[in-house]
Amino acid sequence: MRPAVKYTLLTLLWGAVGAYVYWAAHAARSGRSTRTVERLEIDIVDSTSQGHLVSSAEVRKWLATEGIEPVGKAAKEVDLTAIERLIARNGFVERAAAYITRSGELHIDIRQRKPLLRLLTGDENSYVTASGFVFAAPRASSRYVPVVTGSYRPPFPSGYTGDVWACMEAENRRIEAEIAALEAEKLPVHREERDDYRSWLEARRTGVKWWWKYLDDDAEYAARLDRLRTEKQRLHREYRYRAHLRQQRLDRIEARQEEKRREQKKLTKNYEDFLKLLTFVRSVEADDFWSAEIVQIVARTSPSGALEIDLIPRSGEHRIRFGRLERTDEKLDKSLRFYRKGLSHIGWERCRTVDVRYRDQVVCR
């Protein structure tokens, strides 16, 4: 086939495709302009596999509260973007898509986030996904995930919705800005020190004039020298006193900066512990036995600032003292072996605590 013929055919083909796309878009716009919304259909994705976070009745209530009544309206008057934005305001909604079919049915497809665990610590009542996205637990929600209780305080404010990493980054930027502002407070002190030092150098250069000896008698000359020496000593004392006051001001600023750095270090440590908690729960959920056995995690912060946990199993009336989130696979394996070779022989009701914090041993009470 000649190149000219080939290019002509390709041009005609793409022109036909463009014309069809234009016609389809025009037909869709024309159809929507004359179409009326006859029915509202809400589809909650994955609402039955592990419980639900939202129901179609709740979504209808959201729309009614905002005064959005699409049924009976012309399709062109329904703001689909506003509907999607309204539903997506809820942190547990991962994606919302609204569209109107040719038959006049308004479809709203909602995909929920998949929580990894539920936090019930202090005032916190929220779900956390595996990626670290936090959102408030909806009322009457039922997702069967491990529950974290105890005195542990997560590295984000109560009621926070969003990514934990973004929250920590924002806090880090805030602390860095406060440290920089404190550093700026040192500049006037340094300028004052520079100017004071220059004045002191100028005063030191004030010395004996050669003509004093010829104009004054010995007594007057000695008195002039004594006054000059006394004045220099006074200026030196004042300079040292002002330098001492300036150093105190700088020390106070440094102390405040150091406090901010400790706050930043603590924030980073809390975030690392939170990531360890998520990693631990992921490993538990990936194990068939432990995902069915562990129903609650009691978390607390030790006096040293480290995160420690206890596990509440489904079987028996004991709790597993797990300790810090380190050597987790070893501790879980040790607990499982003790279940099989220990509790199965002495009885599940004999122990109140099973301590697996120490290497190569299990301590029961």
C-alpha positions in Angstrom: 0.0 0.0 0.0 1.3 3.4 -1.0 2.2 5.8 1.9 -0.2 8.4 0.7 -3.1 6.0 0.6 -2.1 4.6 4.0 -2.0 8.1 5.6 -5.3 9.0 4.0 -7.1 5.9 5.4 -5.6 6.5 8.9 -6.8 10.2 8.8 -10.3 9.1 7.8 -10.3 6.4 10.5 -9.3 8.8 13.2 -11.7 11.4 11.9 -14.5 8.9 12.1 -13.5 8.0 15.7 -13.5 11.7 16.6 -16.9 12.3 15.0 -18.3 9.3 16.9 -16.9 10.6 20.2 -18.4 14.0 19.5 -21.7 12.5 18.6 -21.8 10.3 21.7 -21.0 13.2 24.0 -23.6 15.4 22.3 -26.2 12.6 22.6 -25.4 12.1 26.2 -25.7 15.9 26.9 -29.0 16.0 25.0 -30.3 12.9 26.7 -29.4 14.3 30.1 -31.1 17.6 29.4 -34.4 15.9 28.8 -34.0 13.0 31.3 -35.6 13.0 34.8 -34.2 11.2 37.8 -36.7 8.4 38.5 -34.9 6.5 41.3 -32.0 6.6 43.7 -29.8 3.5 44.0 -26.9 3.4 46.5 -24.3 0.6 46.4 -22.0 0.1 49.3 -19.0 -1.9 48.2 -17.8 -4.7 50.6 -20.5 -3.9 53.2 -21.1 -7.5 54.2 -17.7 -9.2 54.2 -16.4 -7.8 57.5 -19.3 -5.7 58.8 -20.2 -2.2 57.6 -19.3 1.4 58.3 -22.2 3.0 56.5 -25.5 2.0 55.2 -27.6 3.2 52.3 -30.1 4.6 54.8 -27.4 6.8 56.3 -26.4 8.1 52.9 -30.0 9.0 52.1 -30.1 10.8 55.5 -26.9 12.8 54.6 -28.5 13.9 51.3 -31.8 14.9 53.0 -30.0 16.9 55.7 -28.1 18.9 53.0 -31.4 19.5 51.1 -30.4 17.3 48.2 -33.6 15.6 46.8 -32.6 14.3 43.3 -35.6 12.1 42.6 -38.1 13.9 40.4 -35.6 16.5 39.3 -34.3 17.0 35.8 -30.9 15.2 35.4 -29.2 18.4 34.3 -30.2 20.0 37.6 -28.5 17.3 39.8 -25.0 18.3 40.9 -23.2 15.0 40.8 -19.9 16.6 42.0 -21.6 18.1 45.1 -23.1 14.7 45.9 -19.6 13.0 45.6 -18.0 15.8 47.7 -20.7 15.5 50.4 -20.2 11.7 50.8 -16.4 11.9 50.6 -16.3 14.3 53.6 -16.6 11.2 55.8 -13.2 9.8 56.5 -14.3 6.2 56.2 -15.3 6.7 52.6 -12.4 6.0 50.3 -14.2 6.8 47.0 -17.7 8.0 45.9 -18.9 8.0 42.3 -22.3 9.3 41.3 -23.8 9.0 37.8 -27.2 8.9 36.1 -28.1 6.0 33.8 -30.2 6.3 30.6 -33.2 4.9 32.4 -33.1 7.9 34.8 -31.6 6.0 37.8 -29.1 7.9 40.0 -26.4 5.5 41.0 -24.1 6.3 43.9 -21.2 3.8 44.3 -19.4 4.0 47.7 -16.2 2.2 48.5 -15.4 2.0 52.2 -11.9 2.1 53.7 -10.7 -1.2 55.1 -9.8 -0.7 58.8 -6.9 -2.7 60.3 -7.7 -2.0 63.9 -9.9 0.1 66.2 -8.5 2.5 68.7 -10.4 2.8 72.0 -7.8 4.6 74.1 -8.8 7.6 76.3 -11.1 9.8 74.3 -10.1 8.2 71.0 -12.6 6.1 69.1 -11.4 5.6 65.6 -10.4 3.1 63.0 -6.9 2.9 61.4 -6.2 1.4 58.0 -3.0 -0.6 57.2 -1.6 2.4 55.4 -2.0 4.6 58.5 -5.2 6.5 57.6 -7.2 7.4 60.7 -10.9 8.2 60.8 -13.6 8.5 63.5 -15.6 5.3 64.0 -19.1 5.9 62.7 -22.1 5.4 64.9 -23.4 1.8 64.9 -20.5 0.6 62.8 -19.5 -3.0 63.0 -16.1 -4.0 61.6 -14.6 -7.1 63.2 -11.0 -6.0 63.6 -8.6 -6.1 66.6 -9.4 -3.5 69.3 -6.6 -1.5 70.9 -7.4 -0.2 74.4 -5.4 1.0 77.4 -3.6 4.2 78.4 -1.6 4.5 75.2 -1.8 7.9 73.4 -1.4 7.7 69.6 0.8 10.3 67.8 -2.1 12.4 66.6 -4.8 14.5 68.3 -8.1 13.1 69.4 -10.7 13.2 66.6 -8.1 13.5 63.9 -9.0 12.3 60.4 -6.3 11.8 57.8 -3.0 10.2 57.2 -0.8 9.8 60.3 2.3 10.5 58.3 0.9 13.8 57.1 -0.1 14.7 60.7 3.5 14.0 61.9 5.0 16.0 59.1 2.8 18.9 59.9 3.8 18.7 63.6 7.4 18.5 62.6 7.1 21.6 60.4 5.4 23.4 63.3 8.2 22.5 65.7 10.9 23.4 63.1 9.2 26.8 62.6 9.2 27.4 66.4 12.9 26.4 66.6 13.7 28.8 63.8 11.7 31.6 65.5 13.6 31.1 68.7 16.9 31.2 66.6 15.7 34.6 65.3 15.3 35.8 68.8 19.1 35.4 69.2 19.9 37.9 66.5 19.2 41.1 68.5 21.3 39.6 71.4 24.2 39.0 69.0 23.9 42.5 67.5 24.0 44.0 71.0 27.0 41.9 71.8 28.8 43.1 68.7 28.0 46.8 69.3 29.0 46.5 73.0 32.3 44.8 72.1 33.1 47.6 69.6 32.3 50.2 72.3 34.6 48.3 74.7 37.4 48.2 72.2 37.0 51.9 71.6 37.2 52.6 75.4 40.3 50.4 75.7 42.1 52.4 73.0 41.7 55.6 75.1 45.1 55.9 76.6 47.6 58.3 78.0 48.3 61.4 75.9 51.9 62.4 75.5 51.3 66.0 76.2 49.8 65.3 79.7 53.2 64.9 81.1 54.3 68.4 80.0 51.1 70.2 80.9 50.5 68.6 84.3 52.7 68.4 87.3 53.4 65.0 88.7 50.5 64.9 91.1 48.0 66.0 88.5 49.5 63.5 86.0 49.2 60.7 88.5 45.6 61.6 89.3 44.7 61.7 85.6 46.2 58.3 85.2 44.3 57.0 88.2 41.0 58.4 86.9 41.6 56.8 83.5 42.5 53.4 85.0 39.4 53.6 87.3 37.1 54.5 84.3 38.5 51.6 82.2 37.9 49.2 85.1 34.3 50.4 85.5 33.6 50.0 81.8 35.2 46.6 81.9 32.9 45.5 84.8 29.8 46.9 83.0 30.8 45.1 79.8 31.3 41.8 81.7 27.9 42.3 83.5 26.1 43.0 80.2 27.8 40.0 78.6 26.7 37.8 81.6 23.1 39.0 81.1 23.2 38.4 77.4 24.5 34.8 78.0 21.6 34.2 80.3 19.2 35.3 77.6 20.9 33.0 75.1 20.8 30.1 77.6 17.1 30.6 78.1 16.5 30.6 74.4 18.7 27.5 74.0 16.8 25.7 76.7 13.5 26.4 74.9 15.0 25.2 71.7 16.2 22.0 73.4 12.7 21.5 74.8 11.3 21.7 71.3 13.9 19.2 70.0 13.0 16.8 72.8 9.3 17.2 71.8 10.3 16.5 68.2 12.3 13.4 69.2 9.4 12.2 71.3 7.0 12.7 68.4 9.2 10.7 66.1 9.5 7.9 68.7 5.7 7.8 69.1 5.2 7.6 65.4 7.8 4.8 65.1 5.9 2.9 67.9 2.6 3.4 66.1 4.1 2.0 62.9 5.4 -1.0 64.9 1.8 -1.5 66.3 0.4 -1.4 62.7 3.0 -3.9 61.5 2.3 -6.2 64.5 -1.4 -6.2 63.8 -0.8 -6.9 60.1 1.3 -9.9 61.0 -1.4 -11.1 63.5 -4.1 -10.7 60.9 -2.1 -12.6 58.3 -1.9 -15.6 60.7 -5.0 -17.8 60.7 -4.6 -18.9 64.3 -3.7 -15.6 65.9 -6.2 -13.6 63.9 -9.0 -15.7 65.4 -7.4 -15.9 68.9 -6.5 -12.3 69.7 -9.5 -10.1 70.3 -8.0 -7.2 72.2 -4.7 -5.4 72.5 -4.0 -3.4 75.7 -1.4 -0.8 75.0 0.4 1.5 77.4 3.5 3.6 77.5 6.2 2.5 79.9 8.1 4.9 82.2 11.0 4.8 79.7 8.6 6.0 77.0 8.4 2.7 75.1 5.2 1.2 73.8 4.2 -2.1 75.6 1.2 -4.3 75.0 -0.7 -7.1 76.5 -2.8 -9.5 74.4 -6.3 -10.6 75.4 -6.9 -14.0 73.8 -10.3 -15.6 73.0 -9.5 -18.8 74.8 -9.1 -19.0 78.6 -9.2 -16.2 81.1 -5.6 -15.1 81.0 -3.7 -12.3 79.3 -0.4 -12.5 77.5 2.2 -10.1 78.7 3.9 -9.3 75.4 6.0 -6.2 76.3 7.7 -4.1 73.7 7.0 -4.6 70.0 10.4 -6.3 69.3 11.1 -10.0 68.5 7.4 -10.3 67.8 7.7 -13.4 65.7 9.7 -15.1 68.4 7.2 -14.2 71.1 4.2 -15.3 69.1 5.9 -18.6 68.2 6.8 -19.1 71.9 3.2 -18.4 73.0 1.9 -20.9 70.4 4.2 -23.6 71.6 3.2 -23.0 75.2 -0.4 -23.2 74.2 0.1 -26.6 72.6 2.5 -28.1 75.0 1.6 -26.3 78.3 -1.9 -25.1 78.7 -3.4 -28.0 76.8 -2.0 -30.2 79.6 -2.4 -28.2 82.7 -5.7 -26.6 81.8 -6.7 -23.3 80.2 -8.1 -21.9 83.5 -4.9 -22.3 85.6 -3.1 -19.1 84.5 -4.0 -15.5 84.9 -1.0 -14.1 83.1 1.4 -15.6 80.5 4.5 -13.6 80.3 6.6 -14.0 77.1 8.7 -10.9 77.4 11.9 -12.8 78.4 14.1 -14.8 76.1 13.7 -18.6 76.1 11.2 -18.7 78.9 7.5 -18.3 79.7 6.5 -17.0 83.1 3.0 -17.9 84.3 1.1 -16.6 87.3 
